[in-house]
Amino acid sequence: MRVIKNIKAIIFDLGGVIVLNKAEDVYTALSEKLGVEASSLLGLYKDYKRDMLTGKLSADGFAEIVKNSFKIKEDIVGKWREAYKEVMPVNHELIKLAEELKKNYKVAMISNVPELHAQVNKERGVFSHFEPALISCDLGIDKYDKRIYELMLEKLGLKAEEGVVMDDREKLLVIPKQMGFKTILYKNNKQLIEELRKKHVKF
């Protein structure tokens, strides 16, 4: 298949793409483990989401907020870690695809992820398949900030129009699209593969 020369990098998302399911599912599972109302815990997560994604609030910090809010003495971090592993399995088919794409492209990742979720995926070796892997909580900037995409281009040594960015959340494709990246709204593996082929990506 013909390779369009201006595509030089494929940039993956983590949650909902390389790791299946949504971050919100983690907090629903955690609420069950803690015996608290799911909507209340999800509300707390949404209140502190940006602070966690940008590393301003650590896992221990959020755990303390949860403890104080619900007046519980559980090991929040331990149960949070369990919940994440249970509901966010690695999408091995896409890891295999990423490795295949490396034969012809730079394969990278940009992820909006809080500290604990990043730790679990570092332990699972997920980020090792992507170079670079830009992790929001490590950088202090997330995907709602144009600078994270500018940093990716700087590290890749490429222009926006030479990269394909994928995400499972349409609102997170607005900035890369405005910058000139080609974008794919991820729905499932089959659809992603079809979308890449439409863009004449070779694998």
C-alpha positions as a Markdown table, in Angstrom:
| # | Residue | x | y | z |
|---|---|---|---|---|
| 1 | Met | 0.0 | 0.0 | 0.0 |
| 2 | Arg | 1.2 | 3.5 | -0.9 |
| 3 | Val | 2.6 | 5.5 | 2.0 |
| 4 | Ile | 1.7 | 9.2 | 2.0 |
| 5 | Lys | 5.0 | 10.8 | 2.7 |
| 6 | Asn | 3.7 | 13.6 | 5.0 |
| 7 | Ile | 2.5 | 11.1 | 7.7 |
| 8 | Lys | 5.6 | 10.3 | 9.8 |
| 9 | Ala | 4.2 | 9.8 | 13.3 |
| 10 | Ile | 1.2 | 8.0 | 14.9 |
| 11 | Ile | 0.3 | 9.4 | 18.3 |
| 12 | Phe | -1.8 | 7.1 | 20.6 |
| 13 | Asp | -4.0 | 7.9 | 23.6 |
| 14 | Leu | -3.8 | 5.8 | 26.7 |
| 15 | Gly | -7.2 | 5.5 | 28.5 |
| 16 | Gly | -10.0 | 4.2 | 26.4 |
| 17 | Val | -7.6 | 3.2 | 23.6 |
| 18 | Ile | -4.3 | 1.5 | 24.6 |
| 19 | Val | -5.9 | 0.7 | 28.0 |
| 20 | Leu | -9.6 | -0.3 | 27.6 |
| 21 | Asn | -12.5 | 1.5 | 29.2 |
| 22 | Lys | -12.9 | 5.0 | 30.7 |
| 23 | Ala | -11.2 | 6.5 | 33.7 |
| 24 | Glu | -14.7 | 7.1 | 35.2 |
| 25 | Asp | -15.1 | 3.3 | 35.4 |
| 26 | Val | -12.2 | 3.1 | 37.9 |
| 27 | Tyr | -14.0 | 5.4 | 40.3 |
| 28 | Thr | -17.3 | 3.5 | 39.9 |
| 29 | Ala | -15.4 | 0.3 | 40.8 |
| 30 | Leu | -13.6 | 2.0 | 43.7 |
| 31 | Ser | -16.9 | 3.3 | 45.1 |
| 32 | Glu | -18.1 | -0.4 | 45.3 |
| 33 | Lys | -14.9 | -1.4 | 47.1 |
| 34 | Leu | -15.3 | 1.4 | 49.6 |
| 35 | Gly | -19.1 | 1.0 | 50.0 |
| 36 | Val | -19.8 | 4.6 | 49.0 |
| 37 | Glu | -22.2 | 6.1 | 46.5 |
| 38 | Ala | -20.7 | 6.1 | 43.0 |
| 39 | Ser | -22.2 | 9.4 | 42.0 |
| 40 | Ser | -20.6 | 11.1 | 45.0 |
| 41 | Leu | -17.2 | 9.7 | 44.4 |
| 42 | Leu | -17.4 | 10.5 | 40.7 |
| 43 | Gly | -18.4 | 14.1 | 41.6 |
| 44 | Leu | -15.3 | 14.3 | 43.9 |
| 45 | Tyr | -13.1 | 12.9 | 41.0 |
| 46 | Lys | -14.5 | 15.6 | 38.6 |
| 47 | Asp | -13.8 | 18.3 | 41.2 |
| 48 | Tyr | -10.1 | 17.4 | 41.4 |
| 49 | Lys | -9.6 | 15.8 | 38.0 |
| 50 | Arg | -7.5 | 18.6 | 36.4 |
| 51 | Asp | -5.3 | 18.9 | 39.6 |
| 52 | Met | -4.7 | 15.1 | 39.4 |
| 53 | Leu | -4.0 | 15.1 | 35.7 |
| 54 | Thr | -1.5 | 17.9 | 35.9 |
| 55 | Gly | 0.3 | 16.4 | 39.0 |
| 56 | Lys | -0.8 | 19.2 | 41.4 |
| 57 | Leu | -2.6 | 16.6 | 43.5 |
| 58 | Ser | -0.9 | 13.3 | 44.2 |
| 59 | Ala | -2.6 | 9.9 | 44.7 |
| 60 | Asp | -2.1 | 10.2 | 48.4 |
| 61 | Gly | -3.6 | 13.7 | 48.4 |
| 62 | Phe | -6.7 | 12.5 | 46.6 |
| 63 | Ala | -7.0 | 9.5 | 48.9 |
| 64 | Glu | -6.9 | 11.8 | 51.9 |
| 65 | Ile | -9.7 | 13.9 | 50.4 |
| 66 | Val | -11.8 | 10.7 | 49.8 |
| 67 | Lys | -11.2 | 9.6 | 53.4 |
| 68 | Asn | -12.2 | 12.9 | 54.9 |
| 69 | Ser | -15.2 | 13.3 | 52.6 |
| 70 | Phe | -16.7 | 9.8 | 53.3 |
| 71 | Lys | -15.3 | 9.4 | 56.9 |
| 72 | Ile | -13.8 | 6.0 | 56.1 |
| 73 | Lys | -10.5 | 4.4 | 57.2 |
| 74 | Glu | -10.0 | 2.1 | 54.2 |
| 75 | Asp | -6.7 | 1.8 | 52.3 |
| 76 | Ile | -7.9 | 4.1 | 49.5 |
| 77 | Val | -4.7 | 3.9 | 47.4 |
| 78 | Gly | -4.5 | 0.1 | 47.6 |
| 79 | Lys | -8.2 | -0.3 | 46.6 |
| 80 | Trp | -7.9 | 2.4 | 43.9 |
| 81 | Arg | -4.9 | 0.4 | 42.4 |
| 82 | Glu | -7.0 | -2.8 | 42.5 |
| 83 | Ala | -9.9 | -1.1 | 40.9 |
| 84 | Tyr | -7.7 | 0.3 | 38.1 |
| 85 | Lys | -6.1 | -3.0 | 37.3 |
| 86 | Glu | -9.5 | -4.8 | 37.3 |
| 87 | Val | -11.4 | -2.4 | 35.0 |
| 88 | Met | -8.6 | -1.0 | 32.7 |
| 89 | Pro | -7.0 | -4.0 | 31.0 |
| 90 | Val | -4.3 | -3.5 | 28.4 |
| 91 | Asn | -5.5 | -3.5 | 24.7 |
| 92 | His | -2.9 | -6.0 | 23.5 |
| 93 | Glu | -4.1 | -5.9 | 19.9 |
| 94 | Leu | -3.2 | -2.2 | 19.7 |
| 95 | Ile | 0.2 | -2.7 | 21.4 |
| 96 | Lys | 0.9 | -5.2 | 18.7 |
| 97 | Leu | -0.3 | -2.7 | 16.1 |
| 98 | Ala | 2.0 | 0.0 | 17.6 |
| 99 | Glu | 5.0 | -2.3 | 17.3 |
| 100 | Glu | 4.1 | -3.0 | 13.7 |
| 101 | Leu | 3.7 | 0.7 | 12.9 |
| 102 | Lys | 7.2 | 1.3 | 14.2 |
| 103 | Lys | 8.6 | -0.2 | 11.0 |
| 104 | Asn | 7.5 | 2.9 | 9.0 |
| 105 | Tyr | 6.6 | 5.6 | 11.6 |
| 106 | Lys | 7.5 | 7.2 | 14.8 |
| 107 | Val | 5.0 | 5.8 | 17.4 |
| 108 | Ala | 4.3 | 8.0 | 20.4 |
| 109 | Met | 1.7 | 8.6 | 23.1 |
| 110 | Ile | 0.1 | 11.6 | 24.9 |
| 111 | Ser | -1.9 | 10.7 | 27.9 |
| 112 | Asn | -4.1 | 12.6 | 30.4 |
| 113 | Val | -3.5 | 10.5 | 33.4 |
| 114 | Pro | -3.2 | 11.0 | 37.2 |
| 115 | Glu | -0.2 | 9.7 | 39.2 |
| 116 | Leu | -1.6 | 6.3 | 40.4 |
| 117 | His | -2.9 | 5.4 | 36.9 |
| 118 | Ala | 0.5 | 6.3 | 35.4 |
| 119 | Gln | 2.3 | 4.2 | 38.0 |
| 120 | Val | 0.3 | 1.1 | 37.2 |
| 121 | Asn | 1.0 | 1.5 | 33.5 |
| 122 | Lys | 4.7 | 2.1 | 34.1 |
| 123 | Glu | 4.8 | -1.1 | 36.1 |
| 124 | Arg | 2.9 | -2.9 | 33.3 |
| 125 | Gly | 5.4 | -1.7 | 30.8 |
| 126 | Val | 2.8 | 0.1 | 28.6 |
| 127 | Phe | 4.7 | 3.3 | 28.1 |
| 128 | Ser | 7.8 | 1.4 | 26.9 |
| 129 | His | 6.1 | 0.8 | 23.5 |
| 130 | Phe | 5.9 | 4.5 | 22.8 |
| 131 | Glu | 8.7 | 7.1 | 22.2 |
| 132 | Pro | 8.1 | 9.6 | 23.5 |
| 133 | Ala | 5.3 | 8.9 | 25.9 |
| 134 | Leu | 4.2 | 12.3 | 27.3 |
| 135 | Ile | 2.4 | 11.8 | 30.6 |
| 136 | Ser | 0.3 | 14.8 | 31.8 |
| 137 | Cys | 0.9 | 14.3 | 35.6 |
| 138 | Asp | 4.7 | 14.1 | 35.0 |
| 139 | Leu | 4.7 | 17.3 | 32.8 |
| 140 | Gly | 2.3 | 19.5 | 34.7 |
| 141 | Ile | 0.3 | 20.1 | 31.5 |
| 142 | Asp | -2.6 | 18.1 | 30.0 |
| 143 | Lys | -4.3 | 17.6 | 26.7 |
| 144 | Tyr | -6.5 | 20.7 | 27.2 |
| 145 | Asp | -3.3 | 22.7 | 26.8 |
| 146 | Lys | -1.8 | 23.2 | 23.4 |
| 147 | Arg | 1.7 | 23.1 | 24.9 |
| 148 | Ile | 1.7 | 19.3 | 25.3 |
| 149 | Tyr | 1.2 | 18.9 | 21.5 |
| 150 | Glu | 3.9 | 21.5 | 20.8 |
| 151 | Leu | 6.3 | 19.5 | 23.1 |
| 152 | Met | 5.4 | 16.3 | 21.2 |
| 153 | Leu | 6.3 | 18.0 | 17.9 |
| 154 | Glu | 9.5 | 19.3 | 19.3 |
| 155 | Lys | 10.5 | 15.8 | 20.6 |
| 156 | Leu | 9.6 | 14.2 | 17.3 |
| 157 | Gly | 11.2 | 16.9 | 15.2 |
| 158 | Leu | 8.1 | 17.1 | 13.0 |
| 159 | Lys | 5.3 | 19.4 | 11.9 |
| 160 | Ala | 1.7 | 18.9 | 13.0 |
| 161 | Glu | 0.5 | 17.9 | 9.6 |
| 162 | Glu | 3.0 | 15.0 | 9.7 |
| 163 | Gly | 1.3 | 13.4 | 12.7 |
| 164 | Val | -1.9 | 11.4 | 13.3 |
| 165 | Val | -3.4 | 11.9 | 16.8 |
| 166 | Met | -6.1 | 9.5 | 18.1 |
| 167 | Asp | -8.3 | 9.8 | 21.1 |
| 168 | Asp | -11.6 | 8.3 | 22.3 |
| 169 | Arg | -12.9 | 11.7 | 23.5 |
| 170 | Glu | -13.9 | 14.0 | 20.7 |
| 171 | Lys | -13.3 | 17.2 | 22.8 |
| 172 | Leu | -9.6 | 16.2 | 23.1 |
| 173 | Leu | -9.1 | 16.2 | 19.4 |
| 174 | Val | -10.2 | 19.8 | 19.0 |
| 175 | Ile | -6.7 | 21.3 | 19.8 |
| 176 | Pro | -4.7 | 18.9 | 17.6 |
| 177 | Lys | -7.1 | 19.4 | 14.7 |
| 178 | Gln | -6.8 | 23.1 | 15.0 |
| 179 | Met | -3.0 | 22.7 | 15.0 |
| 180 | Gly | -3.0 | 20.8 | 11.7 |
| 181 | Phe | -2.7 | 17.2 | 13.0 |
| 182 | Lys | -4.7 | 14.5 | 11.2 |
| 183 | Thr | -7.1 | 13.1 | 13.9 |
| 184 | Ile | -9.0 | 9.9 | 14.5 |
| 185 | Leu | -11.8 | 9.5 | 17.0 |
| 186 | Tyr | -11.2 | 6.0 | 18.4 |
| 187 | Lys | -14.3 | 3.7 | 18.8 |
| 188 | Asn | -12.9 | 0.2 | 18.6 |
| 189 | Asn | -9.8 | -1.6 | 17.1 |
| 190 | Lys | -11.5 | -2.5 | 13.8 |
| 191 | Gln | -12.6 | 1.1 | 13.2 |
| 192 | Leu | -9.2 | 2.5 | 14.1 |
| 193 | Ile | -7.5 | 0.1 | 11.6 |
| 194 | Glu | -9.9 | 1.1 | 8.9 |
| 195 | Glu | -9.3 | 4.8 | 9.6 |
| 196 | Leu | -5.6 | 4.4 | 9.5 |
| 197 | Arg | -5.8 | 2.5 | 6.1 |
| 198 | Lys | -8.0 | 5.4 | 4.8 |
| 199 | Lys | -5.1 | 7.7 | 5.6 |
| 200 | His | -2.8 | 5.3 | 3.7 |
| 201 | Val | -0.9 | 4.3 | 6.8 |
| 202 | Lys | 1.2 | 1.2 | 6.1 |
| 203 | Phe | 1.2 | -1.8 | 8.5 |
